[in-house]
Amino acid sequence: MNNKEKVVALLQSIQTGDQKAIAYIHPQKYIQHNLFVADGVQGFSEFLKRRIPNEVNIVRVFQDGDFVFAHTLSGTKIELHIFRFEDGYMVEHWDNFQQVITPTKNGHSMIDGPTQARDLDKTDDNKKLIKKFFDDILYANNIKNITTYISTEKYVQHNPNVADGLVGFNTAMEELEKAGLKMEYKKTYKILGEGDFVLTQSEGELAGKDVTFYDLWRIENGKITEHWDVIEPMLPKEKWKNQNGKF
C-alpha cells in the first residue's frame, strides 16, 4: 500500500471507527498538530473512540515527497490534511477545518472542481510561482502585479464569500477594508505541490482574529486559475490537547 492509500484508509477510519488503519501510524512517533487531539497513536485512538460518526468524502489526495495532503468533506466540515511519512509510517499530521457555507457568492461549492493532478513535470515551477505570488502580492502588497500571477481570463473561486474572477477578489478586499477589517498573511510554513495543484499553509489575521490559512491553488500555463481554502481560527492555548503548536 502506498502512502496516498494509507492516508485514505486513515481518513476513512474517522467515518467507520475501524482501528486497523492505526497500523500506518508510527508506534513511537506521531506528532499531532490538530490541537483538539492528543499526541501519538494513543491520542488518535482516543479521538476515534469519541468521534461523532460522519460520512467522509475524500475529494483530492496529492503527494510531494514525504508529504501527502488531502482535501475532504467530513459531515458538514471542509478539511485539508497534511501527513508526513518516514519509512512508510505517518509520523506527523497537520490539518485545518471549516464549516460548510451555503449558498456561496460564486455559485461553486467549497469542494467541487478538478480532482486529479495534471502537468506533473511542472510541479516545481508551480510551487515557485506560488512562492513568488506570496512574496510579491500577499507580503510586499504589490497589488499592481497581481495579473502576473492570477489569470485575467479564468479564476474560479471556491471561497464561499468571494465571487469569481479578479473582480470578485478585489471586491472582497475592498469590503473588508471598508468594514475596518483586514486579511493579512504573516508567515507561510509550507508550500507543497503535485502537478497543477499547490497547497500553502500560513498563519495570519482575518477580521481581527488570529487564523490559520490553508490555500489550495490550481495553475494552468503559468497562471493561477482556481482557488480553494480552509480558514480556521486559532484555538486558545489553554484548550490545546497537545503542545506541538499548529505549525
N, C-alpha and C positions, 0 to 999 in steps of 0.2 A: 504493500500500500504506500503510495507516495504522500508527500506532506500535504498537498491540497486535499486529498481524500481523507486524511486524518483530521484535518480541520473541519471538513464537512461532517464527519462522524461525530466529532465532539460537539459541534453546534446542534446537530440533530438530537443529541442526548439531552439537551435542555428541554426539548419537547417530550421526549419519551421517558426520561429519567433513567435510561439504560447506563449503568455504571461501567460497562465494558470499555467504553471509549477512554476512560481514565488511564488505561494502559498506555496511551500515547503521550501522557504527561510524564516528564522525568520524575522518578520516585523521590529523589533527594533535592531537586532544584526546580521550583516553579515560581517565578517572581510575578506576582499579581499586581497589576496597576488599576484594575477596577476597584475603586476604593470602598465599594459595598461588599466586597468578597475578601475573606481572609487568605493569607498566603498559602502556597503549597498545594499538594494533592489533597490534603485533608480539607483545606478551605474550599476547594472546588466541589469535593464530595458533599460537604455540608450544604453548599449552595444548591446542588441538585436535589437534595432531600427536602429543602424548604421552598423550592421554586413553586411558582404558580404555573401549571402546565399551559403552554401556549403553542399554537402552530408556528413552526419556524420555517420561513421561506428563504432559502439561501439563493440569492439572486445572482451574485457575482463572486468569483473566487480567483485571485491572482497571486503570482509568486514572483518575488525579487530576491534571488539568492536564498539566504536562510530565513527570509521573512515570507509569510503568507498573509494576505489581507482579504477580508470577506465583507460583503455588503448584504445585509439581511433585513427581513421584516419578521419580527417576533411579536405575535399578537398585534398590538397597536403601536409598536415602537419600531422605528428605523434604527438600525445599529451598524456600526463599522468596527470590525475587529482586526487586530494585528497580532500575529503569533510569531515568535522567534524560535527556531529549531537548532538543536545541537545533536549530532549523531542520531538523527531520526526521531528525537524526542522534543516535545514542546517544553521550553524552559522559561518562557516569558510571554506575558499577554497584556495588551492594552485594548481599550475599547471606548466608544462613545455611543450614547443612545439619546433619542429624541422622540417625543410623542408625534404620531402621525397628525398632520394638519390637513383638513379638507374644508371647503374647496381651496385650490391654490390660485394664485394670481396669474399663473402662466398656463393653466389648463392641463399640465402634466402632473403625474403623481410624483411623490418624493423618491420613488424607487424604479420607475419604468425606464425604458431605453435599451440600447445595446448592452449585451452581457458578455460577449466573447472578445478577448483581446485580439487585435489585428496589428499589422506592421511591427512584428516582434523585433525586427532589425533596427527599429527606431527608438527602442526603449531609452537608451542613454541620452539621445538627442532630446527626447520629450521631457525627461527629467531635468535636463539643463534648461530647457525653455521655461519650465515652471519655476525653477530656481531664479532665473532672470526676472520673470514676472513678479515674483515676491519681492526681490531686492529693489526693482525699479518702481513698481506701482504700489505695492502694499507697505513697503518700508520707506522708500525715498519719496513716495507720493507724487511721482511724475506722471500724473493722470494724462497729460498730453500725449504720452507714448502708448496709451492703452491699446490702440489698434495695431501696434507691433506684435501684440500677444493674442488678443481676442479677435476672432473673425468678425468682420462687419456684415458678412452675408448670412451667417448662421451661428447663433449662440443659444442653445437650448438650455433653459434654466429649470432646475428641479427644487431650488429653494422655494418653499411654498409662499413666501412673502414678496417674491421678486418676479416681475414679468420677464418674458423672453427678450433676448437681444441686448445690445449695449444701451439702448434707450431705457430698458427696464432696470438694468444695473445702475445707471446714472440717476434715475428717478428715485430708486430706493435709497441711495446715498443722500440725495437732497432732502428726502423726507426725514431721515434720521437727523440730519443737521438742523433742519427747521424745528424739530422737536427738542433740540438741545441735547441730543444723544449722539453717540458715535460708535462706529465699529473700528476697532484697532487691533491689528496683529502685532504682538510684542516679541514673539520668538517662535521660530519653526524648528521642530525637533527631528522630524523625519520627512524624507521625500522618497517614496517607494513607487516602482512602476513595473508594468508589464505591457509592452507594445504601446498602444494608443491610450492606455489608462495610467494615470499618475495619482497617487494619494499623498496628501500632505497632512501632517499632524502639528498643530500650533496652539499656543496659548495667547489669550488676548482679552479684549473687553468688548462687550456688546450691551448697549443701552444701560450702562452703569454697572454691569455685573461682570465679574471675572468668569471667563468661559474657556472651554477647550474647543477649538475648531478642527474638525476632520473634514477635509475637502477632497472630493474625487473629481478629477478633471479628465476630459477626453480630448485628444488632439488629432486634427486632420491637416495634413500638408503644412505642418509648422505653425498652426494657429489653434487656439482653444475654441472648441465648438460646442462643448457640453459641460455642465457642472451639476454635481450633487453635493450636499453637505449634511453633516450631523453636528449640531451645536449643543453642547451640554454645559450647564452652569457648574462651577467648581464646588465640590462638596466641602463644607466647613471641616477643618482638620480634626475637631473633636468628634466627628462622626466617622472618621476613617476606620475601616476594619483591618487595614494593613498600613505600614509606614513607608511604602515604596514610592509614594507620590504618583501623580497622574502621568508623568512622563518617564 
